[in-house]
Amino acid sequence: MSRYRLPRGMRYSTLEERKEYYGVEFSLKKVEEWLGDRENTVFALILGRHTGIFLPEYQDIKNNTVVVDDYQNLEDVREYILQYLPEGVYYDRNLYSDIQGCSKCGKEPKDCWNCKYFQGQELAFDLDPENVVCPYHGNYEKKMKMHQGLSFCMYEFKTVRRKTIELQEELSKEFTELRLVYSGRGFHIHVLDNEATKMGRREREKIAEKWRKRYPIDPWVTGGEMRLIRLPYSLHGMVSRICIPLKLEEVKSFDPRRDRKCFPSFLKNEAR
């Protein structure tokens, strides 16, 4: 049983379903295309923090973030994923000149900005439904008190969808290279302009403060404190949906309950 309230048709993925998705369906080619010429990417896995579903041998680290920085290619990354069968797969938005040097430098993540291996951070906006004030479920504080911080309904999702479109249109006046991703519960907007990547923490915090007044964004992501973001084409194990890039015109009518392009095969087969 899900501890969180989710829209009809969404549910947790089992370990076997995660294994099936990452072993057969997960497209490394599409991941490679998404990452482009980015080098020294650090990946991260969250095993069972939100779903409580994890391999028993990883009981002690089920709530931890497993960092994947020792790999030769994306096939190696897939092997790590198949080893742990996580509920979520992420990548680090920081750009590094040498990830092995970075892993040995001993600095805390908050100090990466002053590290010699740090080259910038991909600017991103994370719009999630828990930040929507819902007439049925209240504000974020009420949801947290009810231990339902990750729950959402379609009113909240549709509000986030509309706000994502508005924010992307606003950002397009300032930036040229924008990508939009359905994240499983809400949406991510990635800004890949070089000048955005080179922004410092203070400038990012000002941007986060500016936009959070009008849009349900996570200021920790935009401000640069939260480096990890969900990897496109990975499986969101809490809702059994694939995180997929979308064009702006696709977002306007996108409904993850019915749009089969975000369905993993195990759901498509289930619906037959």
N, C-alpha and C positions, 0 to 999 in steps of 0.2 A: 504494500500500500504506500502511496505517495504521502509524505508528510506535508507537501505543499499543494495548494489548490491551483490546478492548471486547467486551461481550456479543454473542452471535450476532444478526445482523440490523442492528446499528448500524454505521455507516460515515461517512466524511467526505462532505460535500456538495460537488458540483462547482460551479464558477463559474456554469455554465448553470442548475443547480438553484437556487442562491441567487437568481439573476436571476428565475427563474420564480416562486419563492415570494414575493419582495418586490414583484415587479411585478404579480402577479395575486391572490395568496392572503392576503397580510399585511393584517390588519384594523386600519385606523387608528381605526375606530369603537370597537373593543374596547380599543385602547391608550388612547384618550381617556377611556373609561369607567374604566379602571384608574387613570389619573392623577387623575381627578375634578377638584376645584377647585384642584389644585396649579398654581401659576404659575411662570414663569421656570425651567422644567426644562432642565437641560443633559443632552445625550445624548453617547454616546461609541461609537466603532467600533474593534474590533480586527480587523485585516485578515487576517493569516495566521500569527500567532505560534505557534500550536499545530499547525495542520494543514499549514502550508507551501503552502497553496493561496491564491493572490492574483493580482490583475491585474499583469502584468509591469511596467507603468508605475509601480507603487507599490513596487517592489523596495526602495527606500531607507527606506520607512516601514512595511514589512510587520509589524514587531514593535512599532511604536509605537501609542499610543492617539490616535486622531483625535477631537478634541473638536468637537461640533456645538452651537454656541450662537448662531449667527447664522442665524435662520430666522423666518419669519412664522407658519407653521402646520405641522401634522403632515405635510401633503403635501410641504412643503419637506424635512422630515426624511427622508421616503421617497426623495426625489430624491437626497439625500446617500448614502443606503444603496445605491441603484441605481448611483450613480457609483463607489463603492468596492467593492461586493459583499463585505462583511466576513464573517468566520467567526462573529463575535459582535456583538450590539448591546446596549448597556447604557444605564442612566440614572443620573444623579448623585442620591444620596439627600439631599444637602444642599438646603435651601430658601433661596432668595435673593430679596431685594427687587428686585434689578436685576442681571441676568446680564451685561449689557454693562459696567456699572460694576465688577462683580466681575472680569471678564476683564482689565480695565485696571489693577486695583489693585496688581499686581506681587507680591502675597504668595504664598508657597509654600502648597500644599494643606494642609499641617499647621497653617498659621497662620490658616486660614479661620475658625476658631472665634472669633477676636478681630477679625474684619473687620466693618465697619459694615453690609455688605450681607448678612451671614449671619443667618439667622432660625431655624436648627435643623436637625436631621437625622433622617430616618426611621430608627427602630430596626429592625434586621433580624438574623436568624440564618441563617447559611449552613451547611447540613449536606451535606458531600460525602463520597463513598466512600473517597477516599484517606486520610482520617483514621481509618478503621476498621482495627483490627489483624486481618488476615485469616490464618486457619490455613494458607492455600495460598500467599499472596503476601507475608506479613509485615507489618511496620509501615510507617509513612510514610517513615522514614529508609531502610529497605531498598528501598522502591520508588523513592526518589529516587536511590539509588546505582546502581540498575539503569536509570536514565533512564526510569522508568515512573510518574512522579508523578501523571499524569492517567489512568492505566489503572484499570479496575475490573472486577470480576466480579459475578455476581448474589448471591453471599454478601454482599459488601460493600454492594451496593445494598439488599438486603432488610434488612440491619442498620440502614442509614441510614433506611429507610422506617419501621421499627419505632421507632427513636429519635426521628424527627420527630413521630410521633403522640404519644409520651410527652412530648416537650418542649412541643408545642402544648397538651396538656392541663394541664401545669404552668403555662405562661404564662397560660392562661385564668383562673387563680386571681388573677392580678395585673393583667391588662389585659383590655379588653373588645373592642377592634377589631383582630382578627387576620386576616391573609390568608395562605394557603398556596399556594405555587407549585412545580410540578415544573420544575426548572431545566435539565433535559437530562441531567445526571449524578446529581444529588441533589435536594435540596429547599431552598426559602427560606421562612422565616416572617417576614412583615412585620408590625410592630406600629405601628398608625396612631393610637393614643391621643395626644392632644395633650400630656399630661405626659411621654410617652416621647420625643416629638419635641423637647421642650425640655431634655432631660437634657444635662448637660455631659460632657466626656471622661472625667473621673475616675469618675463614676457608671457610665458605660457600661463602662469597663474592669473595674469591680468585678462588674458583671453578667456580662461575658464570662468572667472568672475563675471565678465561681460555677458557671456552666453547663458550661464546658469540661471540668470534672472528671467529668461524667456523660454528656456528649453530644459527638459528633464535630463540634463547631462550629469555624468559623474565627474566632478571637478578634479578628483585624484588622477583620473586618466588623462584629461586634457592638460592639467597642471604639471604632469610629468612624474608624479610620485609613484603611481602605479604603472610599471613598465610593461607588464604582460597584457596581451590581448588575444582573444580566441583565434586560433588558426583557421582561416578559410578552408573549406572542404573537409574539416574535421566534424566529428559527430558530437552534438550536444547531448550528453547522456541523460540529462534531466528531463528532456522533452522528446527525445528520439527524433531529432531533426538535424539535417545537414546544414552547416553554416555556409551559405552561398553568396557570392557577389551578385548584385542586382544592378540593373540600370535604373536611373531615376524614374523613368516612365513605368517600369515594372512594379515599383514600390507602391504606387497609388492604389493598385487593386490586389496587392499581394496578401494572401491569407494562408498562413502556415498550416491551418487545419485541413486545407483542401488542395493546395498547390503541390503536386506530386514531384516537382523538381527538387524539393527540399526533403522528400521522403527517402530514407534508406530502403534498400530492397526488402529487408525483413518486414517493413510496414506495408510495402506494396503487395507483397505476397500474402500478408495477413488480411488485406482488404479484398482479396479475390474470393 
